[in-house]
């Protein structure tokens, strides 16, 4: 079984396919390494594609200690995958929980990133949502333990930003739900408490984002309401970024609209690899409407 080992001894399962510049895909809370199959099948034609299951997601290790789960560890587990596979720099593409980890990776290790795709990132980020997010993640983690993921996974899969996937692609959504229900109850609860609940707000990362020069693509579904304001904030703050909204799309944008997701990510990476991804023109970063000069 292919594995790399993080610096704290946790073993991370990975799969890879293809040759070329490497892309590492980082899955969301309700996903695992299998969630990126539409992207692996497409991008492995031109790139070396790597997927891995986060700690707490079999066949990766499931640490029992909740303190072994955190945003910093999620960030550094991406680094462990790169180091374990001898990859100096890679495109890093993450969704939701994986999007947060991807952004933190770019902020901490910019020299290791060719580019960043930060998709579906923003749950619980706004100040007025922090208390509710803390309460909901606490309750969800307890239900994962009490009811098991075999039961609670069916509830989680019907969240308000996931029903779009069910409506468009019932077979795809059912496959996603079945896999979610297979997840470790302990690993899921520990991840919810340690990574999700305790992560810093995106709005607390403003200074780091203003200094970020790694090419960054922000992707959101336009019906993924909790992420829309955060996406706009990241776009306005990261001068090396662009923002894409996928129409009539919820949280699971890479599965819900795989062809469109692959297109925008592929076009983005092609421009980066050609050296044609420029920083935003500073003249455009103003509150003025007609003129860039103050009256």
C-alpha positions as CSV (number, residue, x, y, z in Angstrom):
1,X,0.0,0.0,0.0
2,X,1.6,3.3,-1.1
3,X,2.1,5.6,1.9
4,X,4.2,8.6,3.0
5,X,4.9,9.4,6.7
6,X,4.2,12.8,8.2
7,X,6.7,14.2,10.7
8,X,4.6,13.0,13.6
9,X,4.6,9.4,12.4
10,X,1.1,9.4,10.8
11,X,1.0,7.4,7.6
12,X,-0.9,8.9,4.7
13,X,-2.2,6.8,1.8
14,X,-1.8,8.1,-1.7
15,X,-2.3,7.2,-5.3
16,X,-0.8,8.7,-8.4
17,X,-1.2,8.6,-12.2
18,X,0.3,10.3,-15.2
19,X,3.6,12.1,-16.0
20,X,4.5,15.8,-16.2
21,X,4.3,18.7,-13.8
22,X,2.8,17.4,-10.5
23,X,-0.6,18.3,-9.2
24,X,-1.6,17.4,-5.6
25,X,-5.3,17.3,-4.9
26,X,-6.5,17.8,-1.4
27,X,-10.0,16.6,-0.5
28,X,-12.8,18.1,1.5
29,X,-14.2,17.0,4.9
30,X,-16.9,14.7,3.3
31,X,-14.5,13.4,0.7
32,X,-11.3,11.2,0.5
33,X,-8.7,10.3,-2.1
34,X,-11.5,8.9,-4.4
35,X,-13.3,12.2,-4.6
36,X,-10.8,13.5,-7.3
37,X,-11.4,10.7,-9.8
38,X,-12.9,13.0,-12.5
39,X,-9.8,15.2,-12.2
40,X,-7.3,12.4,-12.1
41,X,-8.7,10.8,-15.3
42,X,-8.5,14.2,-17.1
43,X,-5.3,15.8,-15.9
44,X,-3.2,12.6,-15.8
45,X,-3.1,12.8,-19.6
46,X,-0.7,15.8,-19.2
47,X,0.4,15.9,-15.5
48,X,1.6,13.7,-12.7
49,X,-1.5,13.6,-10.5
50,X,-1.4,12.7,-6.8
51,X,-4.3,12.2,-4.4
52,X,-4.1,11.3,-0.8
53,X,-6.5,10.6,2.1
54,X,-6.1,13.0,5.0
55,X,-5.2,11.7,8.5
56,X,-8.4,10.2,10.0
57,X,-9.5,8.8,6.6
58,X,-8.7,5.2,6.0
59,X,-6.6,3.7,4.5
60,X,-4.5,6.6,6.0
61,X,-3.9,6.3,9.7
62,X,-6.7,7.3,12.2
63,X,-5.0,8.8,15.3
64,X,-7.0,8.4,18.4
65,X,-5.6,11.5,20.0
66,X,-7.7,14.6,19.0
67,X,-4.6,16.8,19.4
68,X,-3.1,15.1,16.4
69,X,-5.6,16.9,14.2
70,X,-5.3,20.6,13.4
71,X,-5.1,23.1,10.5
72,X,-1.3,23.2,10.8
73,X,-1.1,19.5,10.6
74,X,-3.4,19.4,7.6
75,X,-1.2,22.0,5.9
76,X,2.0,20.1,6.7
77,X,0.5,16.8,5.5
78,X,0.6,18.3,2.0
79,X,4.3,19.0,2.5
80,X,4.8,15.4,3.8
81,X,3.3,14.1,0.5
82,X,5.6,16.3,-1.6
83,X,8.7,15.4,0.4
84,X,7.8,11.7,0.5
85,X,7.5,11.6,-3.2
86,X,10.6,13.7,-3.9
87,X,8.6,16.6,-5.4
88,X,10.2,20.0,-5.1
89,X,7.2,22.1,-6.4
90,X,3.6,21.2,-7.4
91,X,0.3,22.7,-8.3
92,X,-1.9,22.3,-5.2
93,X,-5.7,22.0,-5.7
94,X,-7.9,21.8,-2.7
95,X,-11.7,21.8,-2.1
96,X,-13.3,23.1,1.2
97,X,-11.3,21.7,4.1
98,X,-8.7,20.9,1.4
99,X,-9.0,24.5,0.1
100,X,-8.2,25.8,3.6
101,X,-5.1,23.5,3.8
102,X,-4.1,24.6,0.3
103,X,-4.3,28.3,1.2
104,X,-2.3,27.7,4.4
105,X,0.2,25.7,2.5
106,X,0.7,28.6,0.0
107,X,1.1,31.1,2.9
108,X,3.6,28.9,4.8
109,X,5.5,27.3,2.0
110,X,5.2,29.5,-1.1
111,X,8.4,28.3,-2.6
112,X,6.9,24.7,-2.9
113,X,3.8,25.8,-4.8
114,X,3.6,26.3,-8.6
115,X,0.1,27.4,-8.1
116,X,-2.9,27.2,-5.8
117,X,-6.5,26.3,-6.5
118,X,-8.6,27.3,-3.5
119,X,-12.1,25.9,-4.1
120,X,-15.2,26.1,-1.8
121,X,-13.3,27.8,0.9
122,X,-14.9,29.9,3.6
123,X,-17.2,28.0,5.9
124,X,-17.4,29.7,9.3
125,X,-15.0,32.5,8.2
126,X,-17.0,35.6,8.9
127,X,-16.9,37.0,12.4
128,X,-20.7,36.9,12.9
129,X,-20.7,33.2,11.9
130,X,-18.0,32.0,14.2
131,X,-20.1,31.2,17.2
132,X,-22.7,29.3,15.1
133,X,-19.9,27.4,13.2
134,X,-18.4,26.4,16.5
135,X,-21.7,25.2,17.8
136,X,-22.6,23.3,14.7
137,X,-19.2,21.6,14.3
138,X,-19.3,20.6,18.0
139,X,-22.8,19.1,17.6
140,X,-21.9,17.3,14.3
141,X,-18.7,15.7,15.8
142,X,-20.8,14.4,18.7
143,X,-23.4,12.9,16.3
144,X,-20.6,11.3,14.3
145,X,-19.5,9.4,17.4
146,X,-22.9,8.6,18.7
147,X,-24.7,7.7,15.5
148,X,-21.6,6.6,13.5
149,X,-20.8,7.9,10.0
150,X,-22.9,5.1,8.5
151,X,-25.9,7.0,9.8
152,X,-24.8,10.6,10.1
153,X,-23.2,10.6,6.7
154,X,-26.7,10.4,5.1
155,X,-27.7,13.5,6.9
156,X,-24.5,15.4,6.1
157,X,-24.8,14.5,2.4
158,X,-28.1,16.4,2.3
159,X,-26.8,19.8,3.5
160,X,-28.1,22.9,1.8
161,X,-25.1,23.3,-0.4
162,X,-25.0,19.6,-1.4
163,X,-28.5,19.1,-2.7
164,X,-27.5,20.8,-5.9
165,X,-25.3,17.7,-6.7
166,X,-28.2,15.4,-5.8
167,X,-30.6,17.2,-8.1
168,X,-28.2,17.3,-11.1
169,X,-26.6,13.9,-10.8
170,X,-28.4,11.5,-8.5
171,X,-26.1,8.6,-9.3
172,X,-22.9,10.6,-8.6
173,X,-24.4,12.0,-5.4
174,X,-25.3,8.5,-4.2
175,X,-21.8,7.3,-4.9
176,X,-20.5,10.3,-2.9
177,X,-22.9,9.5,0.0
178,X,-22.0,5.8,0.1
179,X,-18.3,6.7,0.3
180,X,-19.0,9.3,3.0
181,X,-20.9,6.7,5.1
182,X,-17.8,4.4,4.9
183,X,-15.6,7.0,6.7
184,X,-14.2,6.4,10.2
185,X,-16.5,7.8,12.8
186,X,-13.5,8.5,15.1
187,X,-11.5,10.0,12.4
188,X,-14.3,12.2,11.2
189,X,-15.2,13.4,14.7
190,X,-11.5,14.2,15.5
191,X,-11.2,16.0,12.1
192,X,-14.3,18.1,12.8
193,X,-13.1,19.1,16.2
194,X,-9.4,19.5,15.5
195,X,-9.2,20.9,12.0
196,X,-12.6,22.4,11.2
197,X,-13.7,23.8,14.5
198,X,-10.4,25.2,15.6
199,X,-9.1,26.7,12.3
200,X,-8.5,30.4,12.2
201,X,-10.9,32.7,10.3
202,X,-9.8,33.6,6.8
203,X,-10.3,37.2,7.7
204,X,-7.5,36.8,10.3
205,X,-5.1,35.9,7.5
206,X,-5.3,39.2,5.6
207,X,-1.7,40.2,6.1
208,X,-0.4,36.9,4.8
209,X,-2.8,36.9,1.9
210,X,-1.7,40.5,0.9
211,X,1.9,39.2,0.7
212,X,1.1,36.1,-1.3
213,X,2.5,36.1,-4.9
214,X,1.8,32.4,-5.8
215,X,-0.6,32.2,-8.7
216,X,-4.0,31.5,-7.1
217,X,-7.4,30.6,-8.5
218,X,-10.4,30.9,-6.2
219,X,-13.4,28.7,-7.3
220,X,-16.8,28.8,-5.8
221,X,-20.3,27.5,-6.8
222,X,-22.7,30.4,-6.9
223,X,-25.1,28.6,-4.6
224,X,-22.4,27.8,-2.0
225,X,-23.6,30.8,0.1
226,X,-21.2,30.4,3.1
227,X,-18.2,30.7,0.7
228,X,-19.2,33.6,-1.5
229,X,-18.2,36.5,0.8
230,X,-15.0,34.7,1.7
231,X,-14.2,34.2,-2.0
232,X,-14.7,37.9,-2.7
233,X,-12.5,38.8,0.2
234,X,-9.7,36.5,-1.0
235,X,-10.0,37.9,-4.5
236,X,-9.7,41.5,-3.2
237,X,-6.8,40.6,-0.9
238,X,-4.6,38.3,-2.9
239,X,-3.1,40.3,-5.8
240,X,-2.0,37.1,-7.6
241,X,-5.6,35.7,-7.7
242,X,-8.5,35.3,-9.9
243,X,-12.1,34.3,-9.0
244,X,-14.4,31.9,-10.9
245,X,-18.0,31.3,-10.0
246,X,-19.7,28.2,-11.4
247,X,-23.3,28.9,-12.1
248,X,-26.2,27.0,-10.4
249,X,-23.6,25.0,-8.4
250,X,-23.2,24.1,-4.8
251,X,-20.3,23.1,-2.6
252,X,-19.1,20.0,-4.4
253,X,-18.1,21.9,-7.5
254,X,-15.4,19.5,-8.7
255,X,-17.8,16.6,-8.6
256,X,-21.0,18.4,-9.5
257,X,-19.5,20.2,-12.6
258,X,-16.3,18.2,-13.3
259,X,-15.9,19.3,-16.9
260,X,-16.3,23.0,-16.1
261,X,-14.0,22.6,-13.1
262,X,-11.4,20.9,-15.1
263,X,-11.6,23.5,-17.8
264,X,-11.1,26.5,-15.6
265,X,-8.3,24.7,-13.6
266,X,-6.6,23.5,-16.8
267,X,-6.7,27.0,-18.4
268,X,-5.3,28.5,-15.2
269,X,-2.4,26.0,-14.9
270,X,-1.6,26.4,-18.6
271,X,-1.1,30.1,-18.1
272,X,1.0,29.6,-15.0
273,X,3.2,27.1,-16.8
274,X,3.6,29.4,-19.8
275,X,4.7,32.2,-17.4
276,X,1.7,34.3,-18.3
277,X,-0.1,34.6,-14.9
278,X,0.5,38.2,-13.9
279,X,-0.1,40.0,-10.7
280,X,-3.1,42.3,-10.6
281,X,-2.6,45.8,-11.9
282,X,-2.3,48.0,-8.8
283,X,-4.3,50.7,-10.6
284,X,-7.4,48.4,-10.4
285,X,-7.2,48.1,-6.7
286,X,-9.1,51.2,-5.6
287,X,-12.5,52.2,-4.4
288,X,-12.7,54.7,-7.2
289,X,-15.2,54.0,-10.1
290,X,-14.1,56.3,-13.0
291,X,-10.6,57.4,-12.2
292,X,-7.7,55.8,-10.4
293,X,-6.5,59.2,-9.2
294,X,-8.0,60.9,-6.2
295,X,-9.8,64.2,-7.0
